[in-house]
Amino acid sequence: MASISIAKNNTWVYQEIFNYPDGSSKRHTKRFSKKEFKTENSALKQGKIWARNKQSEIDVSYEGNEKSATLMDFYLNAWYPLKTQNKTQTTDRYISTLENQILPVIGEIRLNELTLKQIHTYFTQVSNTKIKNLNTKIFDYPSQSALENHKKALSNLLTLAKNYQYIQYNPVKELQVKDFAKKEKITQTAITRNSFSKSQANFLLEHLQKFEEDKQFARMMQLMLLTGLRPQELCALDINKSISLAEDSMESNLYHLSIFQAIKTVSGVGTIIGATKTTNNRNVYFSDRVYKIIVEQIIYKENEKNRILNQPKKERRNFGWEKDKDAYFLFSHSKGKPYKPERIGKKWTKFIQKIPNLPQYQLYSLRHTYATLMLYSMNQNNNNGNTNYGATLQAIANSLGHTIDVFIKYYVHPQEEFQKQLAHVDFLRN
């Protein structure tokens, strides 16, 4: 008998008892997102559809010889015909993984002879084989998510074999994929307060300008490098509220960003908009180079928004964020939902590992680079030496949202190229 309830993680929990060919019965559970199915009736209706397909899957038995059936036999004669009746994107992904990678290696093993040790050997082989990334064209070991896809595809095949009673249990479920993934972590020690040199920063900027894989990510990184924004502030930039492209004076166009909010992830609550780290509102003025990046991104978001809103009425999707209908983020997912700063950090980690001749500093190094190079640049432009050094410090500190003490302590990094200049200064003679 079917039942539905709400779990603590705000999902619908649908349960149903299924009958097996041998006369036994077993209860299975399926969870549905409350965001996708807002009412109990809609979740119950979806649950019944799932239960009908599940029972059909159990009822349809593979009529092969269970003693000699191989993984390939079962895939071709049972799994593939059943799964392609209502094909999904997930099914297509599993088919590609099974046919191109898994079955060519272990497809001739008999179902009733498959062991966890054989599965372990297969994943060891896969994790130690470099493959070509279709986007970067670089050969690298499979990521943990890629190995997870292998596990899910093979487990899906063996789950059906278990339902048909060709195997007593599914050995893949015992596998811990994280044990096979080759992780190259960027350690936090010794790099937390680093900054790129001027030449390194220019090299990075050129690389980002040519980075076609994800133009939105590239613009985010350029903006962080050229303005010193925190990742949380970058993710919270609102096109209508945070960006000023109007003239601020009669002398010149002084464009600026109004920094008054930040995207945060709160345990048990999720993604929210809150105050900045120091709770101080501030303006961050920027150059024509930044202006062009922002305009390009605004045009990109406008086109993205119009594509969604101009769809036929029956197919139209919502654009925006359910927690704040008025929010219009400069950088967001395709439907307008803001990015989580943690996700940007993970993308940066993978990105910087692929760039030769650059130290693998963490994401925050972009903010530190802005602070350090901005200070040196302003002082170098002071040809007559009349600039108030204290005022310069205060201006940059304000732009970062910090006091002068914090700015000097954490954001100004003495770099070797500037240290060498000390050799040419005789401070006792002047």
N, C-alpha and C positions, 0 to 999 in steps of 0.2 A: 504494500500500500504506500502511496506517495505521501511525502511530508515536506514542508518547507519552513525554514526558520531564518533568523538573522544572526550572523556570527558577530563577535566582538570587533572584527576588522571591517565591519560594515559591508559584508557580502551576504548574498542569499545562499543558503545551504539547502540543496534539494536532495532528497534521499528516496530511493526506490528499491524494491526487492525484485531480483531477476531469477528466472528459472533456467536451469542448465539441462542439456540433453540427458545427463545421467540421473535426472530426477531430483537433484539437489537444488538448493536456492541460496542466494547470497545477496546481501545488501550492498549497494554501491552509492557513492556520494558525488555530487557535482556542485561546484560553486559558480555563482554568477555575480558580476559586479553590480552593485546597487546604483552606480552612476549610469550604467547602460540600461538596466531594467529597474526603473524607479518605483514601480508598484509591485505588490505581491502577486497580483494576477498576471502581470507580464512575465515575471520570473517563473511562475508556476507553468505558464503556457510554454515557455522556452524549455523548462525542465521536462515536460511531457514529450516534446520533440526529441530531446536528447535521449530520454528513456526508450522511446520507440526505436530509434536508431541503434541504441545499445542492445536491446533485446533481439533486434534483427541480426545484429552482428553475432550474438551468441547462438541464435537458432541456425544460422547458415553454417553447416559443417563442411570441412574439407574432406573429400572422399578419397584421399591418397592413402598410401601404405605408411602408417605412422612409424613403422620400424625402419624404413629406408628413406623417408622424406628428408631432403636436405633443406637448408635455409632458402636456397634458390628455388627449389620446387614449391615450397610453401608460399614464397613471395609471388611467384608467377601464377599459381593456381588458386590461391585463397586470398592473400592480403591485397594484392593489386586489384583484382576484379571487384572486391568489396569496397575498398577505399576510394576508387575512382567513380563510384556511383554518384557521390556528392563531393566532388573534388574542391579542396580549399587551397589557399596559399601554403598552409602548413603541410598539406598532403604533397603538394608539388615539391616542397623543400625536402621532405622525407624521401620521395621517389628519387630525386637527384642524388641525395647522399647515399642511399642504398645501392642504386644502380651503378654509380660512378666510383664509389669509394669502398663501401663495406662488402657487398656481395662478391666483387671480383677477388677479394682476399679470402673471405671465410665462407663464401656461398656454398661450397661443396661439403661443408661439415653437416652431418646429420643432426636433426633437431634433438633427438633423444641422447646424443653424445656430446652436445655443447656444454661446456663447463665454464665456471668463472675464471679459471686459469687461462683458458683459450681466449676469453674476452679480454682479460688483463694483458695478454701477449699482444693482441691486436691493437689495443689502445697505446701500449708502449711503442709499437712500431709507428703508429700514426703520429704520435706526439714528437717523435724523433725525426720525422721527415719534413723537410722544409718545402713549403708550397709557395706559389707565386700569387701575391696579392693583386687582384684584377685592377684595383684603383691605383696603387702606388707602383706596381710592376716590380716590387722588391720581393725576393724570396725570404720567407721567414717561417718559424715554427707556428703551427696552428694555435690560435688563442683559446682561452678557456671556454669562451662562448661557442667557438667552432667545435670543440670537443664535446660540449654539452649537446650540440645538435646531432652529433654522431650517436651519442647515448640515447637521446630521445627517439631518433629514427629506428635504431635497432630494438629498443625497448618496446616501441609500438608494434613492431613485427612480432616479437616474442610474446607480448601480452595476448595477441589474438591466438597464437599457437597454444598458449596456456588455456584460454577460454575453450578451444577445441579439444583440450586434454591431450595434446601431443607432447607436452612437457608438464612436469609437476610444479615447477616454479620458474620465475624469470630471473636468471642470474645477473642480468644487466643492472637491476635495481640496487644491487649491493655495491656497485662500482662508485668510487669517489673520483670524479673527474679532476677535481682540484689537485689530486696527487700527481697527475700527468702533465698539467699545464706548466710550460716553461715561462716563469715570470721573471722579468727584468725590472725590478722595482727601483724607483728613484728614492734613495734614502733621504730622510729629512735632515740628518746631521750634516753639518758643514756646508749645506747649500741653502739653508733657510733664508739667509740674508745676503745672498749674492746678487749681483747685477751684471748684465752684459756690458762689454766695452762698446765704444761708439761704432767701431768697425763691425763688431758682432751684431749689434742692433740693426745696422744698415743692411747687413747680409740677411738677417731674419726678416726684416721688412720686405725686402725684394722677394724672398721666398714666399711670404704670405700673399703678396700681390699676384703671384703666378699660381697660387694654390687653387686649382679648379675643382678639387674633390668636394669641398664644402665651402662655398664663397661666404656664407653667413658666418661660419666659424672663423674664417680668415679675417673678416672685417672686425669681428669681436676682438681678436688678438691684436690687430693693428690699433684699434681704439684704446685698448688697455695700455699698450706700449706708449702711445702718443698722448695720453691724458692722465695716466696713473690711477685710473678708477679701480676700486676693488671689484672682484668678480661678482659679488652680491649686488653691488650698485649697477654694474654693467647689465646684469640680467633684469634689473628693475626699471631701466630707462623707458619712459613712456613718450611716445611720439608727440602726443598732444600736451603733455604737462612738463616734460623734462628738457625739451630742446628749444632754444631760442636762436632763430636765424635772422632776426630783425636787427636794424642798426641801433647800437647802444649810444652812439655819439655822432656829432656832426663831422668828426674828423675821419673816422674809419668804421668799417664793419667789424664789430667785436662780438663774435658768436660765442655762446656759452651754453653749458649744460647745467641745469638746476638739479643738484643732488640732495634729495630729501627722503629717499626711501630705498629699501634693499629687499631682495628676495631671500627668504630664509626657509629652512626645513626644520619643523618642530616635531619632535617625537610624539606620536599619537594624534597629531593634528594634520601634518602634511606640509605642503608648500603654502607660505603666506607672504604678504607684503608687510614689512615692519620698518622701523626707523633704521638709520645708518648705524654703523658700529659705535661711533662717538656721539650719536644723536644730534649732531650739529649740521644744520642745513648750510650748503655752500654753493657757490658758482664755480664752475671749471671752464675757463676760457680756452678756446682752441683756434688753431691756424686754418688756413685754406686747405691744407692737406687733409685735415680731419673733417672739414666741411664737406669735401668731395666724398669721403667714405660714408658719412652720415646720409648724404643725399642719395647716394647709390643704394644704401640699405632701405631708406624710406620708399624709394621707387620699387624695390624688390618686394617689400611687405605690402604695398598698395596693390601691385599686380597679383600677388598671392591671395590677398583678401578678395579682390574682385573676381578671381577665378572661382572661388568658393561661393560667393554670394550671387553670382550670375548663373549658377547652375539651374536646371529646370526645378520647379518647385518641389516635385516629389523626391528629387535626389539631393536637394540642397542641404549642405551641412552648416552647422553654426560656426561662426568665427568669433573667437574671444575666449574669455576665461570665466568659468562658472562662478568663481569666488568673487569676481569683480567685473561686471559686465562692461564698465566704462574703461577698463584698462586696455591700452593699445600699445603693446610692447615693441620696442625697436628691434629686439632680437627675441624670437619665439619659435615654437614648433609651428608646423604648417597651419594648424587650426587656431593659432593665437595664444596658446598656453605658454606661460613663461618657462624658460630653462631653469633647471636646478644648478646652482653654482658648482656642486660636486661633479655633475656630469661634464661641465666645461673643463674642470680640472683633470678628469680622466682622459678626455679627448686631447688635452694639451700634452699629457704624459706620453701618449702614443705618438702624437705628432712630432714632438721634439726628439724622440728616439730615432726617427727616420732622417733627421737632417745631419749631414756630415759636417765636421769641423766646428760644431757648436757644443758647448758644455750642456749637460742635461739638467738644467736648473728647473725648479718647480714653477708653477704658473705665477706665483706672487713675485717672481724675479722681474716680471715686466713692469710692475708698479715700482719696484726698487730701482730699476734701470731708468725709468722716467725721472724719478727724484734726483738721482745722482747726476745724470747727464744734463738735466735742466739746470742744476746749480752750476756745474762747470761751464756750460754754454753761456749762461748769463754773465758770469764773471769774465769769461774770455772776450765777450762783446764790449766789456767796459774798457775801452782804449785809454781814456783819460784818467781812470781810477777814481772818479767822483761818485760812483754809485754807492749807496748805503748798503753795506754787506748785510746788516741786520734786517733791513727792509726786504732784501732779496730772499733771505732765509724765511722771513715771515710770510711772504707772498706764496712761495712754493709750499710751505707747511700748510697754509690755509687751503690751497688747492687740493692737498691730499687729505684735509680734514684732521690735522694734528697740530699740536703745539710745536714750538721750535725745538724744545728739549727732546721730544719723542722723534722728531724729524731727524735731528743730528744723530741720535743714539741708534736708530734702527734703519734709516733709509739712505744715509750718505755713506757710500762705500769707497774708500781710497783704492784706486786702481793703478796698476803698475805703470801704465802709460803716463799718468799724471804724476806719479811719484818720481819718475825719472826727470821730470821738469824741475824738481827741487835742486838738482845738481847745478842748474844754471842761475840759481838765485843766491846772491850774497846779501843777506838781510842786514849785516853789520855795516856794509858800505853805504847803503841807501838811507 
